[in-house]
Amino acid sequence: MKDQEQNIIQNLKNGDESGLRQMFDTYYSPLCVFALKYIDSFDLAEDLVQEVFIKFWEKRSVEQLHGSIKSYLFTAVKNNSLNYLRQNNKYRIEELDDEFDILMEDTPDKEDLEMKKQKLYKELDALPPQSRLVFEAIIFNDKRYKEVAEDLDVSVNTIKTHFSRALKQLRSSLDIIIMIMLP
């Protein structure tokens, strides 16, 4: 495991809320993007990811953790998303297991990764300028919605809307976006 993960796990096991904050800061945005592989609404994706964090903290899931936090969280978001779809009779049959396995690999194939990045950059060029600006600020510059809203002098909801629209247009590249977002 990486040093960062070990630090998070140790803080969580000690009951230190800073571990939860570290885990949230590291994985929240990539998990929201990942949830979009299953769910069509960014707001709903955020809700499902937040539920995973809440359950993780309330149930002290760190005590039962026998692997990486990354793997646990992505699996939990996948399961939470599928449960939502089942409960709301919104079945979508997709071949997502291969992509899920790729995300869980620590060292993806560099050639494949580069090819996917090039595809993403071409898709970015096709985005409306404001959506692209918001997307790049959040993904490539690791800014929070509030920071981007202040930079562009617009509301946080406007930023969320632009980001959500960009992600919908970039749906075929979500796996590479998640890889770029993860440390």
N, C-alpha and C positions, 0 to 999 in steps of 0.2 A: 504494500500500500504506500501511497505517497505520504510525504511528511505532513502535508496539509490535511489529508484525511485522518491521519493518526492524531493530529492536534484536535481536530473537530471531535473525533470519537472520545478522546480523553476528556475534553471539556464537557461533552454530553454525559459521560459516565459519572463525572463529578457533580452533575446537576447544575452546571454552569450554563445559564441562558446564552452566554456569548457563543457557545458551541452551536446552538440553534441559529443564531444570527449569522455565524460563519457559513453554516450549511446552507441557509437560505440565500445569502449573498452569492455563493458559489454556484448553486444549482437551480435556483428559481426560474430564471429566464430560459435556460436550456430546456428545463422540464416543461415549461409552457409551450415552447415551440414543438417539443416532442409530442405533447398532447394533441396538437393540431393534426397529427397523422391520423387521429381517430375522430376528433371533434372538429366541427366546422366553425365554431365560434371562439374567438380569442378570449372573450370574457368568461365563457364557460370553461375553457382550458385553464385560465387562471384560478377559477373557483375549485376545480378538481385538484390542481396542484396544491393549493392552499390547504385543502382537506387532508392531503397526504402529510403535509408538514404538521398540521394540528394533531392528527392521529399519532404520528411518530413521537411527538413530544408528550402527549397525554398518556400514551400506553408505554412510555419509556422503552420504545422499541430498540434502542441502542443496546439494551441488555441482551436481546436475542440476536443481535447482528453477528453473522458469521462470515462476512465477506466485506466487500467494499460498500461504502455509503452510496456511491454512484450507482452501482448495480441495484442495490435495494430500492433507491428512489425511482429509478427509471422503471423497474418492474412494478412498483406500487402505483405509479402514474398510469402505466399501461393497464393494469388490472382495474384501477379506479375508473378509467375511461371506458373500458369494456363493460364494466358493471353499469355505468350510466347508460350506455347504449342499450344494454339488455333491459334495464328497468323502464326505459322510455320507448321500447320497441323500435329502435333506430339501428337495426343491424346493418353493418357495412362489412362486406367480405373483401379483405385485401390481403395481399402477401406482405405482411409487415415483419414477420419473424426474422427474415434474413437481415433486414435493415436494423432491427433491434439488436441482433447479434453483432453486427458491425459496430454499432454504437458502444457496445460493451467491451470491445477489443481495446486494449491499451495502446497498441501500435498498428494503426490502419496502414494498408498498402500505400506507400508514398505516391506511386504513379497514378493509382486510382483516385487518391485524394486530390492530386493536382488536376486531374481531368475534371473532377467534380467542381473544383474551385473555378476553373475556366468557364464551365457551364453556368455556374452561379453568377459570375461577373457579366456574362452575356445577358442573363435574365435581369440583372440589376440595371443594365443600360436601357431596358425596355420599361422600367418603372416610371411613373410620373415623378417629376423632380422633387416635390415635397415629400412623397412617400420614400423615395430613395434616400434623401437627406436624413429623414428620421430613422430609417432602417440602419444606415451606416453609423449614425451616432450611437444607437443602442447596441448594435452587434459588434462593430469594429472598434468603436471608441469606448465601449463598456459604460455608457452613460445611463442614468436612470431616467424614467419618464419625466420626472419633475425637472431635472437638469436640462433636458432637451426642450421642454416647454418654456423654461426661462430663457434659454438661448434664442429660441425662435419667437418669443413673445406671444405664445398661444397657450390655450388651456391644456391640461394633462389629458383630458378626454380627446382632444384633437390629435394629440400625439398617439394615443392608443388607437384611434381610428386609422391614422396613417400607417402605423406599424402593423395593425391587423390586416389592412388591405395589401400591404407589401407581402406579408407572409402568405396570404391566400394566393397571390400571383406567383410566389416562389415555392409553392407547395411541392413541386417535384424535386426541390433542392433542400428540403428541410433537414435531411440527414447531415449534409455538409455544414449547414448553418449551425446545427447543434454541436458538431465537432469543433467548429471555429470558436464557439462560445465557451466550451469547457476548457479549464486550465490544463 
